C-alpha cells in the first residue's frame, strides 16, 4: 500500500487519518480490511521509529489512529 509522502509527519491527527484512509481506499495492494490496513500502517511507522520518536509525536499518531477508527466506521473499543 502506498501512502502520501510526509503524511505521518502532519501535525493534525484528523488530516493524517483522512489521508491514510484515502490512500487505503484507493490502494489495490492491501491485505486486510480498510480498518486494519490503515491502523497497521500507522502502528508500523510508530514501532519502526522506536524510542527515537518523541512522546508528542507518538501521542499525535495515537490520536490519528482513534480518528481513523471513527472515519472508517468503527469507534474505539472501551477498556
Backbone as CSV, one residue per row, in Angstrom:
resi,resn,N_x,N_y,N_z,CA_x,CA_y,CA_z,C_x,C_y,C_z
1,UNK,0.845,-1.171,0.000,0.000,0.000,0.000,0.890,1.234,0.000
2,UNK,0.556,2.183,-0.808,1.309,3.432,-0.878,0.520,4.542,-0.197
3,UNK,1.223,5.342,0.597,0.584,6.490,1.217,1.275,7.752,0.729
4,UNK,0.593,8.857,0.912,1.112,10.160,0.509,2.416,10.451,1.259
5,UNK,3.379,11.001,0.572,4.673,11.318,1.175,4.514,12.359,2.281
6,UNK,5.066,12.087,3.440,5.044,13.021,4.561,3.753,13.040,5.356
7,UNK,2.841,12.145,5.060,1.550,12.169,5.741,1.693,11.891,7.241
8,UNK,2.624,11.056,7.625,2.774,10.723,9.038,3.560,11.778,9.818
9,UNK,3.951,12.849,9.146,4.577,13.974,9.828,3.624,15.149,9.992
10,UNK,2.388,14.994,9.544,1.405,16.072,9.675,1.133,16.350,11.145
11,UNK,0.778,17.582,11.448,0.519,17.976,12.832,-0.883,17.595,13.283
12,UNK,-1.837,17.613,12.365,-3.223,17.343,12.712,-3.535,15.842,12.619
13,UNK,-4.008,15.244,13.721,-4.370,13.830,13.681,-5.491,13.548,12.681
14,UNK,-6.439,14.472,12.571,-7.553,14.290,11.637,-7.065,14.298,10.189
15,UNK,-6.176,15.238,9.856,-5.631,15.307,8.497,-4.835,14.034,8.179
16,UNK,-4.088,13.556,9.153,-3.307,12.332,8.983,-4.240,11.149,8.728
17,UNK,-5.282,11.024,9.541,-6.226,9.920,9.414,-6.967,9.970,8.078
18,UNK,-7.392,11.162,7.664,-8.112,11.292,6.396,-7.228,10.912,5.217
19,UNK,-5.975,11.301,5.266,-5.053,10.988,4.173,-4.774,9.487,4.101
20,UNK,-4.555,8.863,5.245,-4.310,7.414,5.268,-5.551,6.677,4.774
21,UNK,-6.726,7.091,5.205,-7.966,6.452,4.766,-8.135,6.582,3.253
22,UNK,-7.862,7.750,2.730,-7.951,7.971,1.281,-6.993,7.042,0.542
23,UNK,-5.781,6.902,1.056,-4.787,6.028,0.429,-5.205,4.561,0.491
24,UNK,-5.757,4.148,1.622,-6.181,2.755,1.791,-7.328,2.430,0.840
25,UNK,-8.290,3.341,0.744,-9.430,3.100,-0.141,-9.012,3.036,-1.606
26,UNK,-8.001,3.807,-1.966,-7.532,3.866,-3.353,-6.631,2.674,-3.698
27,UNK,-5.974,2.101,-2.713,-4.991,1.051,-2.941,-5.626,-0.274,-3.346
28,UNK,-4.947,-0.953,-4.256,-5.356,-2.300,-4.643,-4.431,-3.333,-4.003
29,UNK,-3.435,-2.865,-3.255,-2.430,-3.768,-2.682,-2.550,-3.915,-1.175
30,UNK,-3.740,-3.831,-0.641,-3.891,-4.024,0.801,-4.259,-5.472,1.078
31,UNK,-3.824,-5.963,2.212,-4.050,-7.375,2.542,-5.294,-7.580,3.407
32,UNK,-5.580,-6.639,4.273,-6.707,-6.799,5.185,-7.838,-5.856,4.836
33,UNK,-8.652,-5.573,5.825,-9.775,-4.661,5.641,-9.261,-3.223,5.617
34,UNK,-10.148,-2.324,5.288,-9.801,-0.904,5.269,-9.340,-0.455,6.650
35,UNK,-10.033,-0.913,7.669,-9.690,-0.530,9.034,-8.312,-1.055,9.433
36,UNK,-8.092,-2.337,9.245,-6.825,-2.925,9.699,-5.625,-2.421,8.903
37,UNK,-5.805,-2.159,7.627,-4.685,-1.691,6.806,-4.172,-0.330,7.263
38,UNK,-5.087,0.589,7.520,-4.689,1.931,7.949,-4.061,1.942,9.329
39,UNK,-4.681,1.227,10.260,-4.150,1.151,11.621,-2.773,0.499,11.595
40,UNK,-2.631,-0.546,10.798,-1.344,-1.237,10.697,-0.255,-0.323,10.164
41,UNK,-0.583,0.496,9.189,0.404,1.406,8.614,0.897,2.406,9.657
42,UNK,-0.016,2.964,10.431,0.381,3.930,11.450,1.150,3.257,12.590
43,UNK,0.746,2.066,12.966,1.452,1.311,14.010,2.856,0.953,13.547
44,UNK,2.976,0.530,12.302,4.284,0.178,11.739,5.232,1.375,11.817
45,UNK,4.758,2.540,11.417,5.578,3.751,11.464,6.017,4.050,12.894
46,UNK,5.082,3.976,13.815,5.368,4.260,15.218,6.389,3.275,15.793
47,UNK,6.212,1.999,15.511,7.130,0.973,16.012,8.498,1.081,15.359
48,UNK,8.519,1.397,14.088,9.774,1.491,13.338,10.657,2.618,13.879
49,UNK,10.012,3.713,14.283,10.769,4.842,14.830,11.305,4.523,16.217
50,UNK,10.598,3.667,16.939,11.050,3.220,18.250,11.209,4.345,19.253
51,UNK,12.266,4.281,20.028,12.483,5.262,21.099,12.904,6.625,20.561
52,UNK,13.243,6.707,19.296,13.635,7.992,18.705,12.434,8.876,18.397
53,UNK,11.230,8.299,18.430,10.019,9.066,18.172,9.641,9.837,19.439
54,UNK,9.580,11.167,19.362,9.229,11.957,20.549,7.834,11.602,21.074
55,UNK,7.641,11.774,22.356,6.369,11.426,23.001,5.207,12.189,22.382
56,UNK,5.404,13.446,22.056,4.338,14.254,21.444,3.924,13.677,20.092
57,UNK,4.880,13.254,19.324,4.614,12.666,18.001,3.859,11.338,18.159
58,UNK,4.265,10.543,19.148,3.612,9.267,19.428,2.145,9.486,19.823
59,UNK,1.899,10.532,20.633,0.527,10.863,21.025,-0.299,11.297,19.815
60,UNK,0.312,12.071,18.933,-0.385,12.521,17.723,-0.768,11.332,16.856
61,UNK,0.128,10.379,16.711,-0.168,9.188,15.911,-1.267,8.369,16.567
62,UNK,-1.248,8.271,17.900,-2.305,7.535,18.603,-3.654,8.215,18.399
63,UNK,-3.673,9.544,18.453,-4.922,10.280,18.214,-5.385,10.084,16.773
64,UNK,-4.427,10.017,15.849,-4.770,9.790,14.441,-5.391,8.404,14.256
65,UNK,-4.889,7.414,14.996,-5.473,6.071,14.921,-6.907,6.086,15.438
66,UNK,-7.158,6.802,16.538,-8.515,6.916,17.075,-9.425,7.613,16.062
67,UNK,-8.929,8.669,15.459,-9.689,9.411,14.446,-9.955,8.527,13.225
68,UNK,-8.974,7.742,12.844,-9.108,6.836,11.703,-10.222,5.815,11.955
69,UNK,-10.271,5.306,13.181,-11.330,4.347,13.525,-12.710,4.983,13.341
70,UNK,-12.845,6.252,13.761,-14.121,6.946,13.601,-14.455,7.120,12.118
71,UNK,-13.470,7.552,11.346,-13.687,7.783,9.915,-13.983,6.494,9.158
72,UNK,-13.382,5.422,9.583,-13.571,4.131,8.907,-14.843,3.428,9.369
73,UNK,-15.526,4.029,10.350,-16.818,3.480,10.756,-16.794,2.582,11.955
74,UNK,-15.718,2.583,12.712,-15.681,1.767,13.914,-15.074,2.579,15.054
75,UNK,-15.833,2.788,16.093,-15.330,3.514,17.257,-14.384,2.622,18.051
76,UNK,-13.496,3.248,18.792,-12.526,2.504,19.600,-13.259,1.731,20.695
77,UNK,-12.857,0.506,20.890,-13.462,-0.332,21.932,-13.085,0.207,23.301
78,UNK,-14.033,0.258,24.212,-13.748,0.757,25.552,-13.010,-0.309,26.353
79,UNK,-12.152,0.144,27.264,-11.336,-0.786,28.069,-11.943,-0.996,29.414
